[in-house]
Amino acid sequence: MNRESYNTKQKDKILKIIKEINHEFTIKDIYMILNKKVGLTTIYRLVDKMVENKELNKYITNNNKTYYEYLKKCNQKNHFYLKCDRCSNLIHIDCNCIKELENHVYNKHKFIINHENIIINGICNECQSKCKAGD
């Protein structure tokens, strides 16, 4: 097998894992899921390219830990994401109400929102139910 096809198979495996994860992840998470069979450099290179292409969001926490989240492609103009602070699930929402927020922010604060990257943090319905059941 030539080196190029080997690299393509590795990239395909990494991409498949990233697209299947419904929450934030680290490079180490991908590395461990692949049983350390794909080099960290290869994973970093692909993830960096995906961040550059706006396929992944990159977060750096206060303690300098880096997380990533896959952003599913959307052809809708009025969409945003809801991110659960408990389970880290990222929910894609298509809703015209975001237009009102964009208009308000522009009219009152003269700031243009990039609606493709709006992420609203909170607690999802499933996690709320778990909290109520534990009370």
C-alpha positions in Angstrom: 0.0 0.0 0.0 1.4 3.4 -0.9 1.9 6.1 1.7 -0.8 8.4 0.2 -3.6 5.9 0.4 -2.5 5.0 3.9 -2.8 8.7 4.9 -6.2 9.0 3.2 -7.5 5.9 5.2 -6.3 7.4 8.4 -7.9 10.8 7.6 -11.2 9.0 6.7 -11.1 7.2 10.1 -10.5 10.4 12.0 -13.3 12.2 10.0 -15.8 9.4 10.7 -15.1 9.6 14.5 -15.4 13.4 14.6 -18.7 13.4 12.7 -20.1 10.7 15.0 -19.2 12.6 18.3 -22.2 14.7 19.4 -20.3 16.6 22.1 -17.0 18.4 22.6 -13.8 16.3 22.3 -10.0 16.7 22.6 -7.3 15.5 20.3 -6.4 12.9 23.0 -10.0 11.6 22.8 -9.7 10.9 19.1 -6.3 9.3 19.6 -7.7 7.0 22.3 -10.8 6.0 20.2 -8.4 5.1 17.4 -6.4 2.9 19.9 -3.3 5.0 19.3 -3.1 3.6 15.8 -3.0 7.0 14.1 -0.3 9.5 15.0 -1.1 12.6 17.0 0.5 14.7 14.3 -1.9 13.4 11.7 -4.9 14.1 14.0 -3.7 17.6 14.9 -3.1 18.4 11.2 -6.6 17.3 10.1 -8.3 19.0 13.1 -6.4 22.3 12.5 -7.5 22.2 8.8 -11.1 21.6 9.8 -11.0 24.5 12.3 -9.5 26.7 9.5 -12.4 25.5 7.2 -14.9 26.3 9.9 -16.0 22.7 10.1 -15.0 22.5 13.8 -15.2 25.0 16.6 -12.2 25.3 18.9 -12.5 26.2 22.6 -9.8 26.9 25.0 -10.9 26.7 28.6 -9.6 28.9 31.5 -7.2 26.1 32.5 -5.7 26.0 28.9 -7.4 22.8 27.8 -8.5 22.7 24.2 -11.8 21.2 23.0 -13.3 20.9 19.6 -16.9 20.5 18.3 -18.0 19.4 14.9 -20.4 21.8 13.2 -22.7 20.1 10.8 -23.1 21.9 7.5 -26.3 23.8 7.2 -27.8 25.6 4.2 -30.3 27.6 6.4 -29.6 31.3 6.9 -31.2 31.5 10.4 -29.5 28.9 12.5 -27.6 28.6 15.7 -26.6 26.0 18.3 -27.7 25.1 21.8 -24.9 23.6 23.9 -25.7 21.7 27.0 -23.3 22.5 29.9 -24.0 19.1 31.5 -23.8 16.5 28.7 -22.0 18.7 26.1 -24.6 17.8 23.5 -24.7 20.3 20.6 -28.2 20.9 19.2 -28.6 22.5 15.8 -31.6 24.9 15.6 -33.1 26.5 12.4 -35.3 29.3 13.6 -36.2 32.7 12.3 -36.2 34.2 15.8 -32.4 34.5 15.6 -33.0 37.3 13.1 -34.6 39.4 15.8 -31.5 39.0 18.0 -29.2 39.9 15.0 -31.3 43.0 14.3 -31.4 44.1 18.0 -27.6 43.7 18.4 -27.0 45.6 15.2 -29.5 48.4 15.8 -28.6 48.9 19.5 -25.0 48.0 19.6 -23.8 48.4 15.9 -22.4 44.9 15.9 -22.9 42.4 13.1 -23.3 38.8 14.4 -21.9 35.9 12.5 -24.9 33.7 12.9 -23.1 30.6 11.7 -21.2 30.5 15.0 -23.8 31.4 17.5 -23.7 29.0 20.4 -26.1 29.4 23.3 -25.1 27.6 26.5 -27.6 26.1 28.9 -29.1 22.8 30.1 -30.9 20.5 27.7 -34.3 19.0 28.4 -32.9 15.5 29.1 -30.4 16.8 31.7 -33.2 19.0 33.3 -35.3 15.8 33.6 -32.4 14.0 35.3 -31.9 16.9 37.7 -35.7 16.9 38.6 -35.7 13.1 39.1 -32.7 13.4 41.5 -34.4 16.0 43.7 
